[in-house]
Amino acid sequence: MNVLSPETIEVVLQGDVLNKTYVVRLLGVDAPANSPAEPWGAVAFQTLQTWLAGRVVRLVQDTTLINEAGELPRYVYLQESLINRRMVEAGLARPRFSQPDVRFQRDFQTAADEARQAGRGLWGPDPTATPTQT
């Protein structure tokens, strides 16, 4: 398992005798790009790496089998934790859904509202900002 971006991971499916890698797009998340222009993108990328690097995850399909880019759009579970939701809950991504893959849309929106109210991640100070003394 390898993290490619704040929204994509690369996996080898269990039982695949050819050890072919697949790119999995995290369903329901819209994270900033991992670039100098997007400081929260680097934080999201590093956080996803911390959570998932080298781990075995469970992938759950909503409706779409393969997207237009050839990726597997999936909900990603680490044990019982839904990583897609955790990204939104931590303020590292906004919820983004499109038909027909909307199973957790309401739940992710609630997580985003809570992150916004708490000032977490994207709704808080810039991660590169220097704190000021009062």
VOBA-605641 format. One line per 8 residues: number of its first residue (from 1); their letters; for each residue x, y, z of N, C-alpha, C. Coordinates in nm, 3 decimals. Example, Ala and Ser with C-alpha at 12.3 -4.5 7.8 and 13.67 -1.06 7.14 Angstrom:
REM residues 2
1 = as = 1.319:-0.569:0.780:1.230:-0.450:0.780:1.320:-0.330:0.780 ~ 1.285:-0.225:0.708:1.367:-0.106:0.714:1.290:0.003:0.787;
END
This chain:
REM residues 134
1 = mnvlspet = 0.085:-0.117:0.000:0.000:0.000:0.000:0.089:0.123:0.000 ~ 0.059:0.213:-0.091:0.140:0.333:-0.107:0.048:0.453:-0.125 ~ 0.078:0.563:-0.058:-0.001:0.686:-0.073:0.056:0.764:-0.191 ~ -0.029:0.797:-0.287:0.013:0.872:-0.406:-0.018:1.020:-0.394 ~ -0.129:1.052:-0.329:-0.173:1.191:-0.314:-0.269:1.195:-0.196 ~ -0.316:1.314:-0.157:-0.414:1.321:-0.048:-0.548:1.255:-0.081 ~ -0.567:1.216:-0.208:-0.693:1.153:-0.248:-0.676:1.015:-0.309 ~ -0.552:0.971:-0.332:-0.531:0.843:-0.399:-0.424:0.759:-0.330;
9 = ievvlqgd = -0.447:0.628:-0.335:-0.351:0.531:-0.284:-0.330:0.424:-0.390 ~ -0.222:0.352:-0.377:-0.192:0.243:-0.469:-0.191:0.114:-0.388 ~ -0.263:0.014:-0.436:-0.275:-0.111:-0.361:-0.253:-0.230:-0.453 ~ -0.220:-0.343:-0.391:-0.223:-0.473:-0.456:-0.338:-0.547:-0.389 ~ -0.431:-0.595:-0.470:-0.548:-0.662:-0.415:-0.511:-0.801:-0.363 ~ -0.567:-0.836:-0.249:-0.541:-0.966:-0.188:-0.582:-1.076:-0.285 ~ -0.496:-1.173:-0.301:-0.526:-1.286:-0.389:-0.485:-1.264:-0.533 ~ -0.436:-1.145:-0.567:-0.392:-1.117:-0.704:-0.255:-1.181:-0.723;
17 = vlnktyvv = -0.251:-1.293:-0.795:-0.126:-1.368:-0.812:-0.024:-1.293:-0.895 ~ -0.068:-1.195:-0.974:0.025:-1.116:-1.054:0.080:-0.995:-0.980 ~ 0.027:-0.971:-0.858:0.067:-0.855:-0.778:0.053:-0.724:-0.855 ~ -0.053:-0.713:-0.934:-0.080:-0.591:-1.010:-0.121:-0.480:-0.913 ~ -0.072:-0.359:-0.938:-0.112:-0.246:-0.853:-0.231:-0.175:-0.915 ~ -0.317:-0.124:-0.828:-0.436:-0.049:-0.867:-0.434:0.085:-0.795 ~ -0.477:0.188:-0.864:-0.492:0.319:-0.801:-0.634:0.329:-0.749 ~ -0.645:0.362:-0.621:-0.774:0.377:-0.555:-0.797:0.524:-0.524;
25 = rllgvdap = -0.910:0.577:-0.567:-0.948:0.715:-0.535:-1.040:0.710:-0.414 ~ -1.007:0.786:-0.310:-1.090:0.791:-0.191:-1.222:0.859:-0.225 ~ -1.330:0.786:-0.211:-1.463:0.839:-0.241:-1.504:0.944:-0.138 ~ -1.569:1.047:-0.187:-1.630:1.145:-0.098:-1.537:1.251:-0.043 ~ -1.413:1.258:-0.092:-1.320:1.358:-0.040:-1.265:1.446:-0.152 ~ -1.246:1.571:-0.119:-1.183:1.669:-0.207:-1.074:1.736:-0.126 ~ -0.952:1.682:-0.139:-0.838:1.733:-0.061:-0.754:1.825:-0.149 ~ -0.689:1.923:-0.087:-0.599:2.009:-0.164:-0.484:1.928:-0.222;
33 = anspaepw = -0.429:1.976:-0.332:-0.315:1.909:-0.396:-0.193:1.916:-0.305 ~ -0.108:1.816:-0.316:0.017:1.814:-0.239:0.119:1.899:-0.314 ~ 0.111:2.030:-0.295:0.201:2.122:-0.365:0.234:2.240:-0.274 ~ 0.342:2.312:-0.302:0.378:2.427:-0.219:0.267:2.533:-0.214 ~ 0.187:2.542:-0.318:0.079:2.641:-0.321:-0.038:2.601:-0.232 ~ -0.043:2.476:-0.191:-0.153:2.424:-0.109:-0.096:2.364:0.020 ~ -0.067:2.444:0.122:-0.003:2.389:0.242:-0.084:2.279:0.310 ~ -0.216:2.288:0.306:-0.296:2.182:0.367:-0.287:2.052:0.288;
41 = gavafqtl = -0.253:2.060:0.159:-0.234:1.940:0.079:-0.118:1.857:0.130 ~ -0.008:1.923:0.166:0.108:1.852:0.220:0.073:1.787:0.354 ~ -0.003:1.859:0.436:-0.045:1.803:0.566:-0.136:1.683:0.544 ~ -0.230:1.694:0.450:-0.322:1.583:0.421:-0.244:1.461:0.370 ~ -0.149:1.486:0.281:-0.066:1.378:0.227:0.013:1.309:0.337 ~ 0.080:1.387:0.421:0.161:1.330:0.529:0.075:1.255:0.629 ~ -0.043:1.308:0.658:-0.134:1.241:0.752:-0.180:1.108:0.696 ~ -0.219:1.107:0.569:-0.263:0.983:0.506:-0.149:0.881:0.505;
49 = qtwlagrv = -0.028:0.925:0.479:0.088:0.835:0.485:0.106:0.777:0.625 ~ 0.094:0.862:0.726:0.108:0.816:0.864:0.003:0.711:0.897 ~ -0.119:0.736:0.855:-0.228:0.643:0.885:-0.215:0.511:0.808 ~ -0.170:0.517:0.682:-0.185:0.401:0.594:-0.058:0.333:0.546 ~ 0.055:0.400:0.544:0.175:0.344:0.482:0.206:0.205:0.535 ~ 0.215:0.110:0.442:0.249:-0.027:0.477:0.138:-0.105:0.544 ~ 0.021:-0.047:0.558:-0.090:-0.114:0.626:-0.176:-0.192:0.527 ~ -0.251:-0.286:0.581:-0.351:-0.358:0.503:-0.483:-0.287:0.524;
57 = vrlvqdtt = -0.548:-0.249:0.415:-0.675:-0.179:0.423:-0.784:-0.262:0.357 ~ -0.908:-0.228:0.390:-1.024:-0.292:0.327:-1.090:-0.188:0.237 ~ -1.118:-0.225:0.114:-1.179:-0.136:0.018:-1.326:-0.173:0.000 ~ -1.412:-0.071:0.003:-1.555:-0.094:-0.014:-1.605:-0.009:-0.130 ~ -1.666:-0.075:-0.225:-1.722:-0.008:-0.342:-1.858:0.050:-0.307 ~ -1.890:0.167:-0.363:-2.025:0.222:-0.351:-2.102:0.168:-0.471 ~ -2.103:0.239:-0.582:-2.172:0.192:-0.702:-2.076:0.175:-0.819 ~ -1.991:0.274:-0.841:-1.901:0.273:-0.956:-1.786:0.175:-0.936;
65 = lineagel = -1.764:0.089:-1.035:-1.655:-0.008:-1.028:-1.521:0.057:-1.062 ~ -1.516:0.127:-1.176:-1.394:0.195:-1.222:-1.435:0.331:-1.277 ~ -1.361:0.437:-1.240:-1.395:0.570:-1.292:-1.329:0.594:-1.428 ~ -1.355:0.713:-1.483:-1.305:0.747:-1.617:-1.152:0.746:-1.624 ~ -1.086:0.770:-1.512:-0.940:0.773:-1.508:-0.879:0.634:-1.489 ~ -0.964:0.531:-1.480:-0.915:0.396:-1.459:-0.886:0.364:-1.314 ~ -0.931:0.451:-1.223:-0.909:0.431:-1.079:-1.027:0.355:-1.019 ~ -1.002:0.293:-0.904:-1.108:0.228:-0.830:-1.160:0.326:-0.725;
73 = pryvylqe = -1.280:0.382:-0.743:-1.333:0.471:-0.640:-1.386:0.387:-0.523 ~ -1.328:0.407:-0.405:-1.363:0.320:-0.292:-1.362:0.397:-0.160 ~ -1.435:0.340:-0.065:-1.423:0.380:0.074:-1.310:0.293:0.130 ~ -1.220:0.354:0.204:-1.101:0.284:0.253:-1.111:0.271:0.405 ~ -1.109:0.148:0.451:-1.116:0.121:0.594:-0.981:0.070:0.644 ~ -0.938:0.123:0.756:-0.825:0.070:0.831:-0.886:0.013:0.957 ~ -0.889:-0.117:0.966:-0.966:-0.187:1.068:-1.111:-0.140:1.055 ~ -1.169:-0.078:1.157:-1.308:-0.032:1.148:-1.319:0.117:1.120;
81 = slinrrmv = -1.208:0.184:1.101:-1.206:0.329:1.080:-1.217:0.362:0.931 ~ -1.317:0.442:0.896:-1.337:0.486:0.758:-1.244:0.605:0.733 ~ -1.135:0.580:0.663:-1.030:0.680:0.641:-1.084:0.801:0.565 ~ -1.170:0.779:0.468:-1.227:0.890:0.391:-1.294:0.990:0.486 ~ -1.375:0.938:0.578:-1.445:1.024:0.674:-1.346:1.091:0.768 ~ -1.244:1.018:0.811:-1.144:1.076:0.901:-1.075:1.196:0.837 ~ -1.050:1.189:0.707:-0.988:1.302:0.636:-1.077:1.426:0.647 ~ -1.207:1.408:0.626:-1.302:1.519:0.634:-1.314:1.567:0.778;
89 = eaglarpr = -1.326:1.474:0.870:-1.340:1.505:1.012:-1.221:1.585:1.066 ~ -1.101:1.555:1.015:-0.980:1.626:1.058:-0.963:1.759:0.987 ~ -1.052:1.789:0.893:-1.042:1.914:0.819:-0.936:1.908:0.710 ~ -0.896:1.789:0.670:-0.793:1.773:0.567:-0.851:1.760:0.427 ~ -0.983:1.749:0.420:-1.053:1.740:0.291:-1.195:1.789:0.311 ~ -1.253:1.834:0.202:-1.395:1.870:0.201:-1.472:1.751:0.145 ~ -1.599:1.738:0.182:-1.677:1.630:0.121:-1.706:1.663:-0.025 ~ -1.696:1.562:-0.110:-1.730:1.578:-0.252:-1.793:1.448:-0.300;
97 = fsqpdvrf = -1.915:1.458:-0.343:-1.986:1.340:-0.391:-2.048:1.369:-0.527 ~ -2.057:1.265:-0.606:-2.131:1.276:-0.732:-2.207:1.145:-0.752 ~ -2.321:1.157:-0.812:-2.405:1.041:-0.838:-2.328:0.942:-0.923 ~ -2.340:0.815:-0.901:-2.431:0.751:-0.807:-2.366:0.717:-0.673 ~ -2.242:0.759:-0.649:-2.167:0.718:-0.530:-2.187:0.817:-0.415 ~ -2.300:0.806:-0.347:-2.336:0.904:-0.244:-2.374:0.840:-0.110 ~ -2.330:0.718:-0.087:-2.372:0.644:0.032:-2.350:0.722:0.162 ~ -2.236:0.787:0.179:-2.204:0.855:0.304:-2.210:1.007:0.295;
105 = qrdfqtaa = -2.279:1.060:0.196:-2.280:1.204:0.173:-2.325:1.283:0.296 ~ -2.435:1.245:0.356:-2.487:1.317:0.472:-2.390:1.308:0.590 ~ -2.334:1.191:0.613:-2.240:1.170:0.723:-2.113:1.254:0.704 ~ -2.060:1.257:0.583:-1.939:1.335:0.556:-1.967:1.484:0.570 ~ -2.086:1.528:0.529:-2.120:1.670:0.542:-2.127:1.709:0.689 ~ -2.182:1.622:0.772:-2.187:1.646:0.917:-2.045:1.656:0.973 ~ -1.956:1.567:0.930:-1.816:1.570:0.976:-1.749:1.701:0.933 ~ -1.777:1.747:0.812:-1.719:1.873:0.763:-1.772:1.991:0.842;
113 = dearqagr = -1.901:1.990:0.873:-1.961:2.099:0.952:-1.896:2.106:1.090 ~ -1.872:1.989:1.151:-1.808:1.985:1.282:-1.663:2.035:1.274 ~ -1.591:1.997:1.169:-1.452:2.043:1.152:-1.449:2.194:1.133 ~ -1.543:2.245:1.056:-1.550:2.390:1.031:-1.579:2.465:1.162 ~ -1.675:2.416:1.238:-1.710:2.481:1.365:-1.594:2.478:1.464 ~ -1.516:2.371:1.460:-1.402:2.357:1.552:-1.276:2.425:1.499 ~ -1.280:2.473:1.375:-1.163:2.538:1.317:-1.049:2.442:1.287 ~ -1.083:2.317:1.253:-0.980:2.217:1.224:-0.937:2.224:1.077;
121 = glwgpdpt = -0.810:2.201:1.055:-0.757:2.185:0.920:-0.785:2.302:0.830 ~ -0.849:2.276:0.718:-0.879:2.378:0.617:-0.955:2.497:0.673 ~ -1.025:2.478:0.783:-1.105:2.584:0.844:-1.033:2.650:0.961 ~ -0.905:2.621:0.975:-0.824:2.682:1.079:-0.715:2.767:1.018 ~ -0.619:2.805:1.099:-0.508:2.886:1.048:-0.422:2.805:0.949 ~ -0.356:2.876:0.862:-0.264:2.816:0.766:-0.158:2.736:0.843 ~ -0.129:2.612:0.804:-0.032:2.532:0.881:0.109:2.589:0.879 ~ 0.138:2.681:0.788:0.271:2.740:0.783:0.276:2.876:0.851;
129 = atptqt = 0.161:2.921:0.901:0.156:3.052:0.967:0.230:3.046:1.100 ~ 0.298:3.152:1.134:0.368:3.162:1.261:0.270:3.216:1.365 ~ 0.254:3.144:1.478:0.163:3.194:1.581:0.210:3.328:1.636 ~ 0.116:3.412:1.670:0.150:3.541:1.729:0.129:3.534:1.879 ~ 0.211:3.608:1.952:0.197:3.611:2.097:0.098:3.720:2.135 ~ 0.019:3.691:2.237:-0.077:3.792:2.285:-0.040:3.838:2.423;
END
